Amino acid sequence: MAIRRWHPAFRGCAPPQVSHVFGLTKLLAILYRPHRRFPSLSELANRVWGEPRLPARILVVDDNPIVRKTVRAFLDWHGFKVCGEAADGPEALRALRRSKPEIVLLDINMPGMNGIQTAAEILAKSPRVKIIFLSVHNTPGTLHAARTWARAFVPKSAMGTALIPALNNVVTAAR
């Protein structure tokens, strides 16, 4: 049988192309148990990759509607739940009361109440909310101010590669 040749329990170790592809060795070990009933697909997924997590509720705050729509589509595509959008600080505070997000993606440079002031108000009203700043300003002063109020800082120029890892870090640290 082919599994007997590849499975580590039968031959010492699996070939590299089998053992490193999405935990295939572990999946084969789960599948090859003739004395047990065949597990369902969801049981297999839970055993190999762990229990599924509910997506975090995210509020997107940016003065640019194109950025808001782009971030929302990007997060939806990656399985996160966007519970609301806001264009400025006061609207973000109203959306915070209405939608009860776990994470707020917040632009620093907004008209009226900027992102730093909005972050201070959000944390005063809801201290359990995690804030991630998104900004085109990547200066040392901006980074210092962001570290004071936020769990992470993601430059908009690197949003495609840095936002999802930052969100995953914040979600796993919060749970």
PyRosetta script that sets phi, psi and omega in degrees:
from pyrosetta import init, pose_from_sequence

init()
pose = pose_from_sequence("MAIRRWHPAFRGCAPPQVSHVFGLTKLLAILYRPHRRFPSLSELANRVWGEPRLPARILVVDDNPIVRKTVRAFLDWHGFKVCGEAADGPEALRALRRSKPEIVLLDINMPGMNGIQTAAEILAKSPRVKIIFLSVHNTPGTLHAARTWARAFVPKSAMGTALIPALNNVVTAAR")
pose.set_psi(1, 140.5)
pose.set_omega(1, -175.3)
pose.set_phi(2, -63.6)
pose.set_psi(2, -35.9)
pose.set_omega(2, -179.9)
pose.set_phi(3, -63.9)
pose.set_psi(3, -36.9)
pose.set_omega(3, -179.5)
pose.set_phi(4, -63.1)
pose.set_psi(4, -30.7)
pose.set_omega(4, 178.8)
pose.set_phi(5, -77.2)
pose.set_psi(5, -33.1)
pose.set_omega(5, -174.2)
pose.set_phi(6, -93.3)
pose.set_psi(6, -31.2)
pose.set_omega(6, -171.0)
pose.set_phi(7, -70.8)
pose.set_psi(7, 134.2)
pose.set_omega(7, -177.1)
pose.set_phi(8, -60.6)
pose.set_psi(8, -29.0)
pose.set_omega(8, 180.0)
pose.set_phi(9, -66.9)
pose.set_psi(9, -22.7)
pose.set_omega(9, -176.8)
pose.set_phi(10, -101.1)
pose.set_psi(10, -28.8)
pose.set_omega(10, -174.1)
pose.set_phi(11, -134.5)
pose.set_psi(11, 20.1)
pose.set_omega(11, 176.0)
pose.set_phi(12, 94.2)
pose.set_psi(12, -59.1)
pose.set_omega(12, 176.6)
pose.set_phi(13, -158.2)
pose.set_psi(13, 155.8)
pose.set_omega(13, -177.8)
pose.set_phi(14, -86.9)
pose.set_psi(14, 156.1)
pose.set_omega(14, 174.4)
pose.set_phi(15, -62.3)
pose.set_psi(15, 150.1)
pose.set_omega(15, -175.5)
pose.set_phi(16, -57.8)
pose.set_psi(16, -36.2)
pose.set_omega(16, -177.3)
pose.set_phi(17, -69.2)
pose.set_psi(17, -18.5)
pose.set_omega(17, 179.1)
pose.set_phi(18, -94.1)
pose.set_psi(18, -40.7)
pose.set_omega(18, -171.9)
pose.set_phi(19, -74.7)
pose.set_psi(19, -18.6)
pose.set_omega(19, -174.7)
pose.set_phi(20, -109.6)
pose.set_psi(20, 8.9)
pose.set_omega(20, -177.7)
pose.set_phi(21, -102.5)
pose.set_psi(21, 101.1)
pose.set_omega(21, 174.6)
pose.set_phi(22, 51.2)
pose.set_psi(22, 36.6)
pose.set_omega(22, 179.1)
pose.set_phi(23, 66.4)
pose.set_psi(23, 35.8)
pose.set_omega(23, -175.6)
pose.set_phi(24, -63.5)
pose.set_psi(24, -33.7)
pose.set_omega(24, 178.1)
pose.set_phi(25, -62.2)
pose.set_psi(25, -43.2)
pose.set_omega(25, 178.4)
pose.set_phi(26, -64.8)
pose.set_psi(26, -40.0)
pose.set_omega(26, 178.1)
pose.set_phi(27, -63.1)
pose.set_psi(27, -42.5)
pose.set_omega(27, 178.3)
pose.set_phi(28, -63.9)
pose.set_psi(28, -37.7)
pose.set_omega(28, 178.7)
pose.set_phi(29, -65.1)
pose.set_psi(29, -35.8)
pose.set_omega(29, 178.4)
pose.set_phi(30, -71.3)
pose.set_psi(30, -41.2)
pose.set_omega(30, -177.1)
pose.set_phi(31, -68.4)
pose.set_psi(31, -37.6)
pose.set_omega(31, -174.5)
pose.set_phi(32, -87.9)
pose.set_psi(32, 79.1)
pose.set_omega(32, 174.0)
pose.set_phi(33, -142.7)
pose.set_psi(33, 85.6)
pose.set_omega(33, -173.3)
pose.set_phi(34, -64.6)
pose.set_psi(34, -23.0)
pose.set_omega(34, -177.6)
pose.set_phi(35, -81.9)
pose.set_psi(35, -6.9)
pose.set_omega(35, -178.4)
pose.set_phi(36, -113.9)
pose.set_psi(36, 159.3)
pose.set_omega(36, 176.5)
pose.set_phi(37, -68.3)
pose.set_psi(37, 155.1)
pose.set_omega(37, -179.5)
pose.set_phi(38, -72.8)
pose.set_psi(38, 124.1)
pose.set_omega(38, -177.9)
pose.set_phi(39, -71.7)
pose.set_psi(39, 154.5)
pose.set_omega(39, 177.0)
pose.set_phi(40, -73.0)
pose.set_psi(40, 167.4)
pose.set_omega(40, -179.6)
pose.set_phi(41, -62.2)
pose.set_psi(41, -40.1)
pose.set_omega(41, 179.4)
pose.set_phi(42, -67.7)
pose.set_psi(42, -36.1)
pose.set_omega(42, 176.0)
pose.set_phi(43, -64.5)
pose.set_psi(43, -40.9)
pose.set_omega(43, 177.1)
pose.set_phi(44, -61.7)
pose.set_psi(44, -45.8)
pose.set_omega(44, -179.6)
pose.set_phi(45, -62.3)
pose.set_psi(45, -41.7)
pose.set_omega(45, 179.1)
pose.set_phi(46, -65.0)
pose.set_psi(46, -37.6)
pose.set_omega(46, 179.3)
pose.set_phi(47, -70.2)
pose.set_psi(47, -38.7)
pose.set_omega(47, -176.5)
pose.set_phi(48, -79.9)
pose.set_psi(48, -48.9)
pose.set_omega(48, -172.9)
pose.set_phi(49, -107.4)
pose.set_psi(49, 2.9)
pose.set_omega(49, 179.2)
pose.set_phi(50, 91.4)
pose.set_psi(50, 172.5)
pose.set_omega(50, -179.4)
pose.set_phi(51, -65.6)
pose.set_psi(51, 143.0)
pose.set_omega(51, 178.8)
pose.set_phi(52, -70.0)
pose.set_psi(52, 145.5)
pose.set_omega(52, 177.9)
pose.set_phi(53, -103.8)
pose.set_psi(53, 144.3)
pose.set_omega(53, 171.9)
pose.set_phi(54, -74.3)
pose.set_psi(54, 140.7)
pose.set_omega(54, -179.4)
pose.set_phi(55, -68.9)
pose.set_psi(55, 147.7)
pose.set_omega(55, 178.7)
pose.set_phi(56, -73.3)
pose.set_psi(56, 147.9)
pose.set_omega(56, 176.4)
pose.set_phi(57, -85.0)
pose.set_psi(57, 125.8)
pose.set_omega(57, -173.0)
pose.set_phi(58, -122.5)
pose.set_psi(58, 135.1)
pose.set_omega(58, 173.5)
pose.set_phi(59, -108.3)
pose.set_psi(59, 127.8)
pose.set_omega(59, -179.0)
pose.set_phi(60, -103.9)
pose.set_psi(60, 122.0)
pose.set_omega(60, -178.9)
pose.set_phi(61, -122.0)
pose.set_psi(61, 113.4)
pose.set_omega(61, 178.5)
pose.set_phi(62, -156.3)
pose.set_psi(62, 143.7)
pose.set_omega(62, -178.9)
pose.set_phi(63, -77.2)
pose.set_psi(63, -15.1)
pose.set_omega(63, -179.5)
pose.set_phi(64, -95.1)
pose.set_psi(64, 115.7)
pose.set_omega(64, -178.2)
pose.set_phi(65, -64.6)
pose.set_psi(65, -28.2)
pose.set_omega(65, 178.4)
pose.set_phi(66, -67.9)
pose.set_psi(66, -40.8)
pose.set_omega(66, 177.8)
pose.set_phi(67, -64.6)
pose.set_psi(67, -42.9)
pose.set_omega(67, 179.5)
pose.set_phi(68, -59.7)
pose.set_psi(68, -46.7)
pose.set_omega(68, -179.4)
pose.set_phi(69, -65.9)
pose.set_psi(69, -39.4)
pose.set_omega(69, 179.7)
pose.set_phi(70, -65.2)
pose.set_psi(70, -45.5)
pose.set_omega(70, 179.8)
pose.set_phi(71, -64.0)
pose.set_psi(71, -42.1)
pose.set_omega(71, 179.3)
pose.set_phi(72, -60.4)
pose.set_psi(72, -46.9)
pose.set_omega(72, 179.6)
pose.set_phi(73, -64.1)
pose.set_psi(73, -40.3)
pose.set_omega(73, 179.6)
pose.set_phi(74, -62.9)
pose.set_psi(74, -44.7)
pose.set_omega(74, -179.4)
pose.set_phi(75, -70.6)
pose.set_psi(75, -39.6)
pose.set_omega(75, 176.3)
pose.set_phi(76, -60.3)
pose.set_psi(76, -41.3)
pose.set_omega(76, -179.7)
pose.set_phi(77, -64.1)
pose.set_psi(77, -31.4)
pose.set_omega(77, 179.8)
pose.set_phi(78, -91.4)
pose.set_psi(78, 6.4)
pose.set_omega(78, 174.0)
pose.set_phi(79, 89.2)
pose.set_psi(79, 10.6)
pose.set_omega(79, 176.2)
pose.set_phi(80, -90.1)
pose.set_psi(80, 155.8)
pose.set_omega(80, -177.4)
pose.set_phi(81, -106.2)
pose.set_psi(81, 110.0)
pose.set_omega(81, 176.8)
pose.set_phi(82, -87.0)
pose.set_psi(82, 117.2)
pose.set_omega(82, -175.5)
pose.set_phi(83, -96.2)
pose.set_psi(83, -7.8)
pose.set_omega(83, 178.4)
pose.set_phi(84, 179.9)
pose.set_psi(84, 168.6)
pose.set_omega(84, 177.8)
pose.set_phi(85, -135.0)
pose.set_psi(85, 152.5)
pose.set_omega(85, 176.3)
pose.set_phi(86, -146.7)
pose.set_psi(86, 150.1)
pose.set_omega(86, -176.7)
pose.set_phi(87, -98.4)
pose.set_psi(87, -19.2)
pose.set_omega(87, -178.9)
pose.set_phi(88, -153.0)
pose.set_psi(88, -178.8)
pose.set_omega(88, -176.5)
pose.set_phi(89, -61.1)
pose.set_psi(89, -54.1)
pose.set_omega(89, -179.6)
pose.set_phi(90, -60.0)
pose.set_psi(90, -38.5)
pose.set_omega(90, 177.2)
pose.set_phi(91, -66.5)
pose.set_psi(91, -34.7)
pose.set_omega(91, 177.5)
pose.set_phi(92, -65.4)
pose.set_psi(92, -39.1)
pose.set_omega(92, 179.1)
pose.set_phi(93, -66.9)
pose.set_psi(93, -37.4)
pose.set_omega(93, 176.0)
pose.set_phi(94, -66.8)
pose.set_psi(94, -42.6)
pose.set_omega(94, 179.2)
pose.set_phi(95, -66.4)
pose.set_psi(95, -31.4)
pose.set_omega(95, 178.3)
pose.set_phi(96, -63.3)
pose.set_psi(96, -44.2)
pose.set_omega(96, 178.2)
pose.set_phi(97, -67.3)
pose.set_psi(97, -37.1)
pose.set_omega(97, -175.4)
pose.set_phi(98, -75.5)
pose.set_psi(98, -46.2)
pose.set_omega(98, -169.3)
pose.set_phi(99, -103.7)
pose.set_psi(99, -12.8)
pose.set_omega(99, 177.2)
pose.set_phi(100, 50.9)
pose.set_psi(100, 61.5)
pose.set_omega(100, -178.8)
pose.set_phi(101, -75.7)
pose.set_psi(101, 159.8)
pose.set_omega(101, 172.7)
pose.set_phi(102, -90.5)
pose.set_psi(102, -33.1)
pose.set_omega(102, -177.5)
pose.set_phi(103, -130.2)
pose.set_psi(103, 139.8)
pose.set_omega(103, 175.1)
pose.set_phi(104, -118.4)
pose.set_psi(104, 121.4)
pose.set_omega(104, 171.6)
pose.set_phi(105, -90.5)
pose.set_psi(105, 117.3)
pose.set_omega(105, -167.1)
pose.set_phi(106, -128.1)
pose.set_psi(106, 126.4)
pose.set_omega(106, 174.3)
pose.set_phi(107, -76.4)
pose.set_psi(107, 142.9)
pose.set_omega(107, -179.5)
pose.set_phi(108, -81.3)
pose.set_psi(108, -42.5)
pose.set_omega(108, -174.2)
pose.set_phi(109, -95.7)
pose.set_psi(109, 97.5)
pose.set_omega(109, 178.1)
pose.set_phi(110, -131.7)
pose.set_psi(110, 152.5)
pose.set_omega(110, 178.8)
pose.set_phi(111, -70.3)
pose.set_psi(111, 151.7)
pose.set_omega(111, -179.6)
pose.set_phi(112, 75.4)
pose.set_psi(112, -112.7)
pose.set_omega(112, 179.0)
pose.set_phi(113, -82.3)
pose.set_psi(113, 112.8)
pose.set_omega(113, -177.6)
pose.set_phi(114, -74.8)
pose.set_psi(114, 178.1)
pose.set_omega(114, -175.5)
pose.set_phi(115, -65.4)
pose.set_psi(115, -34.6)
pose.set_omega(115, 179.6)
pose.set_phi(116, -66.5)
pose.set_psi(116, -46.3)
pose.set_omega(116, 177.9)
pose.set_phi(117, -63.7)
pose.set_psi(117, -40.9)
pose.set_omega(117, 178.4)
pose.set_phi(118, -63.7)
pose.set_psi(118, -40.9)
pose.set_omega(118, 178.5)
pose.set_phi(119, -62.0)
pose.set_psi(119, -41.8)
pose.set_omega(119, 178.3)
pose.set_phi(120, -62.1)
pose.set_psi(120, -42.3)
pose.set_omega(120, 178.7)
pose.set_phi(121, -66.7)
pose.set_psi(121, -41.0)
pose.set_omega(121, -179.9)
pose.set_phi(122, -62.7)
pose.set_psi(122, -46.3)
pose.set_omega(122, -178.6)
pose.set_phi(123, -69.8)
pose.set_psi(123, -28.3)
pose.set_omega(123, 175.9)
pose.set_phi(124, -69.2)
pose.set_psi(124, -38.0)
pose.set_omega(124, -178.5)
pose.set_phi(125, -83.6)
pose.set_psi(125, -34.0)
pose.set_omega(125, -174.6)
pose.set_phi(126, -142.7)
pose.set_psi(126, 83.5)
pose.set_omega(126, -173.3)
pose.set_phi(127, -66.7)
pose.set_psi(127, -17.3)
pose.set_omega(127, -179.4)
pose.set_phi(128, -83.2)
pose.set_psi(128, -9.3)
pose.set_omega(128, 179.8)
pose.set_phi(129, -72.5)
pose.set_psi(129, 135.9)
pose.set_omega(129, 177.3)
pose.set_phi(130, -96.8)
pose.set_psi(130, 135.6)
pose.set_omega(130, -177.5)
pose.set_phi(131, -113.2)
pose.set_psi(131, 133.9)
pose.set_omega(131, 172.3)
pose.set_phi(132, -121.9)
pose.set_psi(132, 122.6)
pose.set_omega(132, 178.7)
pose.set_phi(133, -85.7)
pose.set_psi(133, 137.0)
pose.set_omega(133, 170.8)
pose.set_phi(134, -116.1)
pose.set_psi(134, 129.2)
pose.set_omega(134, -179.6)
pose.set_phi(135, -158.8)
pose.set_psi(135, 153.4)
pose.set_omega(135, 172.7)
pose.set_phi(136, -83.1)
pose.set_psi(136, -17.7)
pose.set_omega(136, -179.9)
pose.set_phi(137, -84.3)
pose.set_psi(137, 114.6)
pose.set_omega(137, -176.1)
pose.set_phi(138, -118.9)
pose.set_psi(138, 42.3)
pose.set_omega(138, -178.0)
pose.set_phi(139, -90.6)
pose.set_psi(139, 161.4)
pose.set_omega(139, 178.8)
pose.set_phi(140, -60.3)
pose.set_psi(140, -36.6)
pose.set_omega(140, 178.4)
pose.set_phi(141, -65.3)
pose.set_psi(141, -40.2)
pose.set_omega(141, 178.2)
pose.set_phi(142, -66.3)
pose.set_psi(142, -42.4)
pose.set_omega(142, 179.1)
pose.set_phi(143, -63.7)
pose.set_psi(143, -38.6)
pose.set_omega(143, 178.4)
pose.set_phi(144, -65.0)
pose.set_psi(144, -45.8)
pose.set_omega(144, 178.4)
pose.set_phi(145, -63.7)
pose.set_psi(145, -37.2)
pose.set_omega(145, 180.0)
pose.set_phi(146, -66.8)
pose.set_psi(146, -39.8)
pose.set_omega(146, 180.0)
pose.set_phi(147, -64.1)
pose.set_psi(147, -28.2)
pose.set_omega(147, -179.7)
pose.set_phi(148, -67.0)
pose.set_psi(148, -40.0)
pose.set_omega(148, -172.0)
pose.set_phi(149, -108.7)
pose.set_psi(149, -18.0)
pose.set_omega(149, -170.0)
pose.set_phi(150, -119.9)
pose.set_psi(150, 160.5)
pose.set_omega(150, 174.9)
pose.set_phi(151, -83.1)
pose.set_psi(151, -23.4)
pose.set_omega(151, -179.0)
pose.set_phi(152, -156.2)
pose.set_psi(152, 160.3)
pose.set_omega(152, 176.0)
pose.set_phi(153, -130.9)
pose.set_psi(153, 126.8)
pose.set_omega(153, 179.8)
pose.set_phi(154, -123.8)
pose.set_psi(154, 117.3)
pose.set_omega(154, 174.6)
pose.set_phi(155, -67.2)
pose.set_psi(155, 141.8)
pose.set_omega(155, -179.4)
pose.set_phi(156, -63.9)
pose.set_psi(156, -26.4)
pose.set_omega(156, 178.9)
pose.set_phi(157, -68.7)
pose.set_psi(157, -23.6)
pose.set_omega(157, -179.6)
pose.set_phi(158, -112.7)
pose.set_psi(158, 19.4)
pose.set_omega(158, -174.7)
pose.set_phi(159, -62.0)
pose.set_psi(159, -37.0)
pose.set_omega(159, -178.5)
pose.set_phi(160, -63.9)
pose.set_psi(160, -28.4)
pose.set_omega(160, -178.4)
pose.set_phi(161, -107.8)
pose.set_psi(161, -23.8)
pose.set_omega(161, -172.5)
pose.set_phi(162, -104.8)
pose.set_psi(162, -18.4)
pose.set_omega(162, -174.2)
pose.set_phi(163, -70.7)
pose.set_psi(163, -46.9)
pose.set_omega(163, -177.4)
pose.set_phi(164, -65.0)
pose.set_psi(164, -44.9)
pose.set_omega(164, 174.7)
pose.set_phi(165, -61.2)
pose.set_psi(165, -37.9)
pose.set_omega(165, 178.1)
pose.set_phi(166, -64.2)
pose.set_psi(166, -44.0)
pose.set_omega(166, 177.7)
pose.set_phi(167, -62.9)
pose.set_psi(167, -43.6)
pose.set_omega(167, 178.5)
pose.set_phi(168, -61.5)
pose.set_psi(168, -40.3)
pose.set_omega(168, 177.7)
pose.set_phi(169, -63.8)
pose.set_psi(169, -42.7)
pose.set_omega(169, -179.3)
pose.set_phi(170, -68.2)
pose.set_psi(170, -41.4)
pose.set_omega(170, -179.9)
pose.set_phi(171, -65.7)
pose.set_psi(171, -45.1)
pose.set_omega(171, -178.7)
pose.set_phi(172, -70.6)
pose.set_psi(172, -30.8)
pose.set_omega(172, 176.9)
pose.set_phi(173, -72.1)
pose.set_psi(173, -29.1)
pose.set_omega(173, -177.5)
pose.set_phi(174, -80.4)
pose.set_psi(174, -21.7)
pose.set_omega(174, -175.2)
pose.set_phi(175, -105.9)
pose.dump_pdb("model.pdb")
